[in-house]
Amino acid sequence: MTTSYARTILLGAAIAGSMGIGYAIGAQPHMGETLGFLQSARGELAAATPNKGGHRERALALIDQAIAEVRAGIAFAGG
């Protein structure tokens, strides 16, 4: 139960932080928030045990790719 509570607190902090990042970026609040969610998801996957038949590793690679694309979109828009 405490692990679930700690994850809830961590996720809440990540969401709050990503909202702040989004507004700090400027006209890209949704992209910034998305970046925060992706980083949070990556952290959760990285903490998971690697006994998923390679799916965890592929998911980590896809999240890394998504983070790179979001950052590229923010840069393209001048953020």
Distance bins in CASP14 RR format, pairs under 12 A and 6 or more apart:
PFRMAT RR
TARGET T0000
AUTHOR 0000-0000-0000
RMODE 2
METHOD distances of the structure
MODEL  1
1 7 0 0 0 0 0 1 0 0 0 0 0
1 8 0 0 0 0 0 1 0 0 0 0 0
2 8 0 0 0 0 0 1 0 0 0 0 0
2 9 0 0 0 0 0 1 0 0 0 0 0
3 9 0 0 0 0 0 1 0 0 0 0 0
3 10 0 0 0 0 0 1 0 0 0 0 0
3 44 0 0 0 0 0 1 0 0 0 0 0
3 47 0 0 0 0 0 1 0 0 0 0 0
4 10 0 0 0 0 0 1 0 0 0 0 0
4 11 0 0 0 0 0 1 0 0 0 0 0
5 11 0 0 0 0 0 1 0 0 0 0 0
5 12 0 0 0 0 0 1 0 0 0 0 0
6 12 0 0 0 0 0 1 0 0 0 0 0
6 13 0 0 0 0 0 1 0 0 0 0 0
6 44 0 0 0 0 0 1 0 0 0 0 0
6 47 0 0 0 0 0 1 0 0 0 0 0
7 13 0 0 0 0 0 1 0 0 0 0 0
7 14 0 0 0 0 0 1 0 0 0 0 0
7 40 0 0 0 0 1 0 0 0 0 0 0
7 43 0 0 0 0 0 1 0 0 0 0 0
7 44 1 0 0 1 0 0 0 0 0 0 0
7 47 0 0 0 0 1 0 0 0 0 0 0
7 48 0 0 0 0 0 1 0 0 0 0 0
8 14 0 0 0 0 0 1 0 0 0 0 0
8 15 0 0 0 0 0 1 0 0 0 0 0
8 40 0 0 0 0 0 1 0 0 0 0 0
8 44 0 0 0 0 0 1 0 0 0 0 0
9 15 0 0 0 0 0 1 0 0 0 0 0
9 16 0 0 0 0 0 1 0 0 0 0 0
10 16 0 0 0 0 0 1 0 0 0 0 0
10 17 0 0 0 0 0 1 0 0 0 0 0
10 39 0 0 0 0 0 1 0 0 0 0 0
10 40 1 0 0 1 0 0 0 0 0 0 0
10 41 0 0 0 0 0 1 0 0 0 0 0
10 43 0 0 0 0 1 0 0 0 0 0 0
10 44 0 0 0 0 1 0 0 0 0 0 0
10 47 0 0 0 0 0 1 0 0 0 0 0
11 17 0 0 0 0 0 1 0 0 0 0 0
11 18 0 0 0 0 0 1 0 0 0 0 0
11 36 0 0 0 0 0 1 0 0 0 0 0
11 37 0 0 0 0 1 0 0 0 0 0 0
11 39 0 0 0 0 0 1 0 0 0 0 0
11 40 1 0 0 1 0 0 0 0 0 0 0
11 41 0 0 0 0 1 0 0 0 0 0 0
11 43 0 0 0 0 0 1 0 0 0 0 0
11 44 0 0 0 0 1 0 0 0 0 0 0
12 18 0 0 0 0 1 0 0 0 0 0 0
12 19 0 0 0 0 0 1 0 0 0 0 0
12 36 0 0 0 0 0 1 0 0 0 0 0
12 37 0 0 0 0 0 1 0 0 0 0 0
12 40 0 0 0 0 1 0 0 0 0 0 0
13 19 0 0 0 0 0 1 0 0 0 0 0
13 20 0 0 0 0 0 1 0 0 0 0 0
13 36 0 0 0 0 0 1 0 0 0 0 0
13 39 0 0 0 0 0 1 0 0 0 0 0
13 40 0 0 0 0 1 0 0 0 0 0 0
14 20 0 0 0 0 0 1 0 0 0 0 0
14 21 0 0 0 0 0 1 0 0 0 0 0
14 32 0 0 0 0 0 1 0 0 0 0 0
14 33 0 0 0 0 0 1 0 0 0 0 0
14 35 0 0 0 0 0 1 0 0 0 0 0
14 36 1 0 0 1 0 0 0 0 0 0 0
14 37 1 0 0 1 0 0 0 0 0 0 0
14 38 0 0 0 0 0 1 0 0 0 0 0
14 39 1 0 0 1 0 0 0 0 0 0 0
14 40 1 0 1 0 0 0 0 0 0 0 0
14 41 0 0 0 0 1 0 0 0 0 0 0
14 42 0 0 0 0 0 1 0 0 0 0 0
14 43 0 0 0 0 1 0 0 0 0 0 0
14 44 0 0 0 0 1 0 0 0 0 0 0
15 21 0 0 0 0 0 1 0 0 0 0 0
15 22 0 0 0 0 0 1 0 0 0 0 0
15 32 0 0 0 0 0 1 0 0 0 0 0
15 33 1 0 0 1 0 0 0 0 0 0 0
15 34 0 0 0 0 0 1 0 0 0 0 0
15 35 0 0 0 0 0 1 0 0 0 0 0
15 36 1 0 0 1 0 0 0 0 0 0 0
15 37 1 0 0 1 0 0 0 0 0 0 0
15 39 0 0 0 0 0 1 0 0 0 0 0
15 40 1 0 0 1 0 0 0 0 0 0 0
15 41 0 0 0 0 0 1 0 0 0 0 0
16 22 0 0 0 0 0 1 0 0 0 0 0
16 23 0 0 0 0 0 1 0 0 0 0 0
16 33 0 0 0 0 0 1 0 0 0 0 0
16 36 0 0 0 0 0 1 0 0 0 0 0
16 40 0 0 0 0 0 1 0 0 0 0 0
17 23 0 0 0 0 1 0 0 0 0 0 0
17 24 0 0 0 0 1 0 0 0 0 0 0
17 25 0 0 0 0 0 1 0 0 0 0 0
17 29 0 0 0 0 0 1 0 0 0 0 0
17 32 0 0 0 0 1 0 0 0 0 0 0
17 33 0 0 0 0 1 0 0 0 0 0 0
17 35 0 0 0 0 0 1 0 0 0 0 0
17 36 1 0 0 1 0 0 0 0 0 0 0
17 37 0 0 0 0 0 1 0 0 0 0 0
17 39 0 0 0 0 0 1 0 0 0 0 0
17 40 0 0 0 0 1 0 0 0 0 0 0
18 24 0 0 0 0 0 1 0 0 0 0 0
18 25 0 0 0 0 0 1 0 0 0 0 0
18 28 0 0 0 0 0 1 0 0 0 0 0
18 29 0 0 0 0 1 0 0 0 0 0 0
18 30 0 0 0 0 0 1 0 0 0 0 0
18 31 0 0 0 0 0 1 0 0 0 0 0
18 32 1 0 0 1 0 0 0 0 0 0 0
18 33 1 0 1 0 0 0 0 0 0 0 0
18 34 0 0 0 0 1 0 0 0 0 0 0
18 35 1 0 0 1 0 0 0 0 0 0 0
18 36 1 1 0 0 0 0 0 0 0 0 0
18 37 1 0 0 1 0 0 0 0 0 0 0
18 38 0 0 0 0 1 0 0 0 0 0 0
18 39 1 0 0 1 0 0 0 0 0 0 0
18 40 1 0 0 1 0 0 0 0 0 0 0
18 41 0 0 0 0 0 1 0 0 0 0 0
18 70 0 0 0 0 0 1 0 0 0 0 0
19 25 0 0 0 0 0 1 0 0 0 0 0
19 29 1 0 0 1 0 0 0 0 0 0 0
19 30 0 0 0 0 0 1 0 0 0 0 0
19 32 0 0 0 0 1 0 0 0 0 0 0
19 33 1 0 1 0 0 0 0 0 0 0 0
19 34 0 0 0 0 0 1 0 0 0 0 0
19 35 0 0 0 0 0 1 0 0 0 0 0
19 36 0 0 0 0 1 0 0 0 0 0 0
19 37 0 0 0 0 0 1 0 0 0 0 0
20 26 0 0 0 0 0 1 0 0 0 0 0
20 28 0 0 0 0 0 1 0 0 0 0 0
20 29 0 0 0 0 1 0 0 0 0 0 0
20 32 0 0 0 0 1 0 0 0 0 0 0
20 33 0 0 0 0 1 0 0 0 0 0 0
20 35 0 0 0 0 0 1 0 0 0 0 0
20 36 0 0 0 0 1 0 0 0 0 0 0
21 28 0 0 0 0 1 0 0 0 0 0 0
21 29 0 0 0 0 1 0 0 0 0 0 0
21 30 0 0 0 0 0 1 0 0 0 0 0
21 31 0 0 0 0 1 0 0 0 0 0 0
21 32 1 0 1 0 0 0 0 0 0 0 0
21 33 1 0 0 1 0 0 0 0 0 0 0
21 34 0 0 0 0 0 1 0 0 0 0 0
21 35 1 0 0 1 0 0 0 0 0 0 0
21 36 1 0 0 1 0 0 0 0 0 0 0
21 37 0 0 0 0 0 1 0 0 0 0 0
21 38 0 0 0 0 0 1 0 0 0 0 0
21 39 0 0 0 0 1 0 0 0 0 0 0
21 40 0 0 0 0 0 1 0 0 0 0 0
21 70 0 0 0 0 0 1 0 0 0 0 0
21 71 0 0 0 0 0 1 0 0 0 0 0
21 74 0 0 0 0 0 1 0 0 0 0 0
21 79 0 0 0 0 0 1 0 0 0 0 0
22 28 1 0 0 1 0 0 0 0 0 0 0
22 29 1 0 1 0 0 0 0 0 0 0 0
22 30 1 0 0 1 0 0 0 0 0 0 0
22 31 1 0 0 1 0 0 0 0 0 0 0
22 32 1 1 0 0 0 0 0 0 0 0 0
22 33 1 0 1 0 0 0 0 0 0 0 0
22 34 0 0 0 0 1 0 0 0 0 0 0
22 35 1 0 0 1 0 0 0 0 0 0 0
22 36 0 0 0 0 1 0 0 0 0 0 0
22 37 0 0 0 0 0 1 0 0 0 0 0
22 70 0 0 0 0 0 1 0 0 0 0 0
22 74 0 0 0 0 1 0 0 0 0 0 0
22 79 0 0 0 0 0 1 0 0 0 0 0
23 29 1 0 1 0 0 0 0 0 0 0 0
23 30 0 0 0 0 0 1 0 0 0 0 0
23 31 0 0 0 0 0 1 0 0 0 0 0
23 32 0 0 0 0 1 0 0 0 0 0 0
23 33 0 0 0 0 1 0 0 0 0 0 0
24 31 0 0 0 0 0 1 0 0 0 0 0
24 32 0 0 0 0 1 0 0 0 0 0 0
24 33 0 0 0 0 0 1 0 0 0 0 0
24 35 0 0 0 0 0 1 0 0 0 0 0
24 74 0 0 0 0 0 1 0 0 0 0 0
24 79 0 0 0 0 0 1 0 0 0 0 0
25 31 1 0 0 1 0 0 0 0 0 0 0
25 32 1 0 1 0 0 0 0 0 0 0 0
25 33 0 0 0 0 1 0 0 0 0 0 0
25 34 0 0 0 0 0 1 0 0 0 0 0
25 35 0 0 0 0 1 0 0 0 0 0 0
25 36 0 0 0 0 0 1 0 0 0 0 0
25 70 0 0 0 0 0 1 0 0 0 0 0
25 71 0 0 0 0 0 1 0 0 0 0 0
25 73 0 0 0 0 0 1 0 0 0 0 0
25 74 1 0 0 1 0 0 0 0 0 0 0
25 75 0 0 0 0 0 1 0 0 0 0 0
25 77 0 0 0 0 1 0 0 0 0 0 0
25 78 0 0 0 0 1 0 0 0 0 0 0
25 79 1 0 1 0 0 0 0 0 0 0 0
26 32 0 0 0 0 1 0 0 0 0 0 0
26 33 0 0 0 0 0 1 0 0 0 0 0
26 74 0 0 0 0 1 0 0 0 0 0 0
26 77 0 0 0 0 1 0 0 0 0 0 0
26 78 0 0 0 0 1 0 0 0 0 0 0
26 79 1 0 0 1 0 0 0 0 0 0 0
27 74 0 0 0 0 1 0 0 0 0 0 0
27 77 1 0 0 1 0 0 0 0 0 0 0
27 78 0 0 0 0 1 0 0 0 0 0 0
27 79 1 0 0 1 0 0 0 0 0 0 0
28 34 0 0 0 0 1 0 0 0 0 0 0
28 35 0 0 0 0 1 0 0 0 0 0 0
28 70 0 0 0 0 1 0 0 0 0 0 0
28 71 0 0 0 0 0 1 0 0 0 0 0
28 73 0 0 0 0 1 0 0 0 0 0 0
28 74 1 0 1 0 0 0 0 0 0 0 0
28 75 0 0 0 0 1 0 0 0 0 0 0
28 76 0 0 0 0 0 1 0 0 0 0 0
28 77 1 0 0 1 0 0 0 0 0 0 0
28 78 0 0 0 0 1 0 0 0 0 0 0
28 79 1 0 1 0 0 0 0 0 0 0 0
29 35 0 0 0 0 0 1 0 0 0 0 0
29 36 0 0 0 0 0 1 0 0 0 0 0
29 74 0 0 0 0 0 1 0 0 0 0 0
29 77 0 0 0 0 0 1 0 0 0 0 0
29 79 0 0 0 0 0 1 0 0 0 0 0
30 36 0 0 0 0 0 1 0 0 0 0 0
30 37 0 0 0 0 0 1 0 0 0 0 0
30 70 0 0 0 0 1 0 0 0 0 0 0
30 73 0 0 0 0 0 1 0 0 0 0 0
30 74 0 0 0 0 0 1 0 0 0 0 0
30 77 0 0 0 0 0 1 0 0 0 0 0
31 37 0 0 0 0 0 1 0 0 0 0 0
31 38 0 0 0 0 0 1 0 0 0 0 0
31 66 0 0 0 0 0 1 0 0 0 0 0
31 67 0 0 0 0 0 1 0 0 0 0 0
31 69 0 0 0 0 0 1 0 0 0 0 0
31 70 1 0 1 0 0 0 0 0 0 0 0
31 71 0 0 0 0 1 0 0 0 0 0 0
31 72 0 0 0 0 0 1 0 0 0 0 0
31 73 1 0 0 1 0 0 0 0 0 0 0
31 74 1 0 1 0 0 0 0 0 0 0 0
31 75 0 0 0 0 0 1 0 0 0 0 0
31 76 0 0 0 0 0 1 0 0 0 0 0
31 77 1 0 0 1 0 0 0 0 0 0 0
31 78 0 0 0 0 0 1 0 0 0 0 0
31 79 0 0 0 0 1 0 0 0 0 0 0
32 38 0 0 0 0 1 0 0 0 0 0 0
32 39 0 0 0 0 1 0 0 0 0 0 0
32 67 0 0 0 0 0 1 0 0 0 0 0
32 70 1 0 0 1 0 0 0 0 0 0 0
32 71 0 0 0 0 1 0 0 0 0 0 0
32 73 0 0 0 0 0 1 0 0 0 0 0
32 74 1 0 0 1 0 0 0 0 0 0 0
32 77 0 0 0 0 0 1 0 0 0 0 0
32 79 0 0 0 0 1 0 0 0 0 0 0
33 39 0 0 0 0 0 1 0 0 0 0 0
33 40 0 0 0 0 0 1 0 0 0 0 0
33 70 0 0 0 0 1 0 0 0 0 0 0
33 74 0 0 0 0 0 1 0 0 0 0 0
34 40 0 0 0 0 0 1 0 0 0 0 0
34 41 0 0 0 0 0 1 0 0 0 0 0
34 63 0 0 0 0 0 1 0 0 0 0 0
34 66 0 0 0 0 1 0 0 0 0 0 0
34 67 0 0 0 0 1 0 0 0 0 0 0
34 69 0 0 0 0 1 0 0 0 0 0 0
34 70 1 0 1 0 0 0 0 0 0 0 0
34 71 0 0 0 0 0 1 0 0 0 0 0
34 73 0 0 0 0 0 1 0 0 0 0 0
34 74 0 0 0 0 1 0 0 0 0 0 0
35 41 0 0 0 0 0 1 0 0 0 0 0
35 42 0 0 0 0 0 1 0 0 0 0 0
35 63 0 0 0 0 0 1 0 0 0 0 0
35 66 0 0 0 0 1 0 0 0 0 0 0
35 67 1 0 0 1 0 0 0 0 0 0 0
35 68 0 0 0 0 0 1 0 0 0 0 0
35 69 0 0 0 0 0 1 0 0 0 0 0
35 70 1 0 1 0 0 0 0 0 0 0 0
35 71 1 0 0 1 0 0 0 0 0 0 0
35 72 0 0 0 0 0 1 0 0 0 0 0
35 73 0 0 0 0 0 1 0 0 0 0 0
35 74 1 0 0 1 0 0 0 0 0 0 0
35 75 0 0 0 0 0 1 0 0 0 0 0
35 79 0 0 0 0 0 1 0 0 0 0 0
36 42 0 0 0 0 1 0 0 0 0 0 0
36 43 0 0 0 0 0 1 0 0 0 0 0
36 63 0 0 0 0 0 1 0 0 0 0 0
36 66 0 0 0 0 0 1 0 0 0 0 0
36 67 0 0 0 0 1 0 0 0 0 0 0
36 70 0 0 0 0 1 0 0 0 0 0 0
36 71 0 0 0 0 0 1 0 0 0 0 0
36 74 0 0 0 0 0 1 0 0 0 0 0
37 43 0 0 0 0 0 1 0 0 0 0 0
37 44 0 0 0 0 0 1 0 0 0 0 0
37 63 0 0 0 0 1 0 0 0 0 0 0
37 66 0 0 0 0 1 0 0 0 0 0 0
37 67 0 0 0 0 0 1 0 0 0 0 0
37 70 0 0 0 0 1 0 0 0 0 0 0
38 44 0 0 0 0 0 1 0 0 0 0 0
38 45 0 0 0 0 0 1 0 0 0 0 0
38 59 0 0 0 0 0 1 0 0 0 0 0
38 60 0 0 0 0 0 1 0 0 0 0 0
38 62 0 0 0 0 1 0 0 0 0 0 0
38 63 1 0 1 0 0 0 0 0 0 0 0
38 64 0 0 0 0 1 0 0 0 0 0 0
38 65 0 0 0 0 1 0 0 0 0 0 0
38 66 1 0 1 0 0 0 0 0 0 0 0
38 67 1 0 1 0 0 0 0 0 0 0 0
38 68 0 0 0 0 1 0 0 0 0 0 0
38 69 0 0 0 0 1 0 0 0 0 0 0
38 70 1 0 0 1 0 0 0 0 0 0 0
38 71 0 0 0 0 1 0 0 0 0 0 0
39 45 0 0 0 0 0 1 0 0 0 0 0
39 46 0 0 0 0 0 1 0 0 0 0 0
39 60 0 0 0 0 0 1 0 0 0 0 0
39 63 0 0 0 0 1 0 0 0 0 0 0
39 64 0 0 0 0 0 1 0 0 0 0 0
39 66 0 0 0 0 0 1 0 0 0 0 0
39 67 1 0 0 1 0 0 0 0 0 0 0
39 70 0 0 0 0 1 0 0 0 0 0 0
39 71 0 0 0 0 0 1 0 0 0 0 0
40 46 0 0 0 0 0 1 0 0 0 0 0
40 47 0 0 0 0 0 1 0 0 0 0 0
40 63 0 0 0 0 0 1 0 0 0 0 0
40 67 0 0 0 0 0 1 0 0 0 0 0
41 47 0 0 0 0 0 1 0 0 0 0 0
41 48 0 0 0 0 0 1 0 0 0 0 0
41 56 0 0 0 0 0 1 0 0 0 0 0
41 59 0 0 0 0 1 0 0 0 0 0 0
41 60 0 0 0 0 1 0 0 0 0 0 0
41 62 0 0 0 0 0 1 0 0 0 0 0
41 63 1 0 1 0 0 0 0 0 0 0 0
41 64 0 0 0 0 0 1 0 0 0 0 0
41 66 0 0 0 0 1 0 0 0 0 0 0
41 67 0 0 0 0 1 0 0 0 0 0 0
42 48 0 0 0 0 0 1 0 0 0 0 0
42 56 0 0 0 0 0 1 0 0 0 0 0
42 59 0 0 0 0 1 0 0 0 0 0 0
42 60 1 0 0 1 0 0 0 0 0 0 0
42 61 0 0 0 0 0 1 0 0 0 0 0
42 62 0 0 0 0 1 0 0 0 0 0 0
42 63 1 0 1 0 0 0 0 0 0 0 0
42 64 1 0 0 1 0 0 0 0 0 0 0
42 65 0 0 0 0 0 1 0 0 0 0 0
42 66 0 0 0 0 1 0 0 0 0 0 0
42 67 1 0 0 1 0 0 0 0 0 0 0
42 68 0 0 0 0 0 1 0 0 0 0 0
43 56 0 0 0 0 0 1 0 0 0 0 0
43 59 0 0 0 0 0 1 0 0 0 0 0
43 60 0 0 0 0 1 0 0 0 0 0 0
43 63 0 0 0 0 1 0 0 0 0 0 0
43 64 0 0 0 0 0 1 0 0 0 0 0
43 67 0 0 0 0 0 1 0 0 0 0 0
44 56 0 0 0 0 0 1 0 0 0 0 0
44 59 0 0 0 0 0 1 0 0 0 0 0
44 60 0 0 0 0 0 1 0 0 0 0 0
44 63 0 0 0 0 1 0 0 0 0 0 0
45 52 0 0 0 0 1 0 0 0 0 0 0
45 54 0 0 0 0 0 1 0 0 0 0 0
45 55 0 0 0 0 1 0 0 0 0 0 0
45 56 1 0 1 0 0 0 0 0 0 0 0
45 57 0 0 0 0 1 0 0 0 0 0 0
45 58 0 0 0 0 0 1 0 0 0 0 0
45 59 1 0 1 0 0 0 0 0 0 0 0
45 60 1 0 1 0 0 0 0 0 0 0 0
45 61 0 0 0 0 0 1 0 0 0 0 0
45 62 0 0 0 0 1 0 0 0 0 0 0
45 63 1 0 0 1 0 0 0 0 0 0 0
45 64 0 0 0 0 0 1 0 0 0 0 0
46 56 0 0 0 0 1 0 0 0 0 0 0
46 57 0 0 0 0 0 1 0 0 0 0 0
46 59 0 0 0 0 0 1 0 0 0 0 0
46 60 1 0 0 1 0 0 0 0 0 0 0
46 61 0 0 0 0 0 1 0 0 0 0 0
46 63 0 0 0 0 1 0 0 0 0 0 0
46 64 0 0 0 0 0 1 0 0 0 0 0
47 56 0 0 0 0 0 1 0 0 0 0 0
47 60 0 0 0 0 0 1 0 0 0 0 0
48 54 0 0 0 0 0 1 0 0 0 0 0
48 55 0 0 0 0 0 1 0 0 0 0 0
48 56 1 0 1 0 0 0 0 0 0 0 0
48 57 0 0 0 0 0 1 0 0 0 0 0
48 59 0 0 0 0 1 0 0 0 0 0 0
48 60 0 0 0 0 1 0 0 0 0 0 0
49 55 0 0 0 0 0 1 0 0 0 0 0
49 56 0 0 0 0 1 0 0 0 0 0 0
49 57 0 0 0 0 0 1 0 0 0 0 0
50 56 1 0 1 0 0 0 0 0 0 0 0
50 57 1 0 0 1 0 0 0 0 0 0 0
50 58 0 0 0 0 0 1 0 0 0 0 0
50 59 0 0 0 0 0 1 0 0 0 0 0
50 60 0 0 0 0 1 0 0 0 0 0 0
51 57 0 0 0 0 0 1 0 0 0 0 0
52 58 0 0 0 0 1 0 0 0 0 0 0
52 59 0 0 0 0 1 0 0 0 0 0 0
52 60 0 0 0 0 0 1 0 0 0 0 0
53 59 0 0 0 0 0 1 0 0 0 0 0
54 60 0 0 0 0 1 0 0 0 0 0 0
54 61 0 0 0 0 0 1 0 0 0 0 0
55 61 0 0 0 0 0 1 0 0 0 0 0
55 62 0 0 0 0 0 1 0 0 0 0 0
56 62 0 0 0 0 0 1 0 0 0 0 0
56 63 0 0 0 0 0 1 0 0 0 0 0
57 63 0 0 0 0 0 1 0 0 0 0 0
57 64 0 0 0 0 0 1 0 0 0 0 0
58 64 0 0 0 0 0 1 0 0 0 0 0
58 65 0 0 0 0 0 1 0 0 0 0 0
59 65 0 0 0 0 0 1 0 0 0 0 0
59 66 0 0 0 0 0 1 0 0 0 0 0
60 66 0 0 0 0 0 1 0 0 0 0 0
60 67 0 0 0 0 0 1 0 0 0 0 0
61 67 0 0 0 0 0 1 0 0 0 0 0
61 68 0 0 0 0 0 1 0 0 0 0 0
62 68 0 0 0 0 0 1 0 0 0 0 0
62 69 0 0 0 0 0 1 0 0 0 0 0
63 69 0 0 0 0 0 1 0 0 0 0 0
63 70 0 0 0 0 0 1 0 0 0 0 0
64 70 0 0 0 0 0 1 0 0 0 0 0
64 71 0 0 0 0 0 1 0 0 0 0 0
65 71 0 0 0 0 0 1 0 0 0 0 0
65 72 0 0 0 0 0 1 0 0 0 0 0
66 72 0 0 0 0 0 1 0 0 0 0 0
66 73 0 0 0 0 0 1 0 0 0 0 0
67 73 0 0 0 0 0 1 0 0 0 0 0
67 74 0 0 0 0 0 1 0 0 0 0 0
68 74 0 0 0 0 0 1 0 0 0 0 0
68 75 0 0 0 0 0 1 0 0 0 0 0
69 75 0 0 0 0 0 1 0 0 0 0 0
69 76 0 0 0 0 0 1 0 0 0 0 0
70 76 0 0 0 0 0 1 0 0 0 0 0
70 77 0 0 0 0 0 1 0 0 0 0 0
70 79 0 0 0 0 0 1 0 0 0 0 0
71 77 0 0 0 0 0 1 0 0 0 0 0
71 78 0 0 0 0 0 1 0 0 0 0 0
71 79 0 0 0 0 0 1 0 0 0 0 0
72 78 0 0 0 0 0 1 0 0 0 0 0
72 79 0 0 0 0 0 1 0 0 0 0 0
73 79 0 0 0 0 1 0 0 0 0 0 0
END
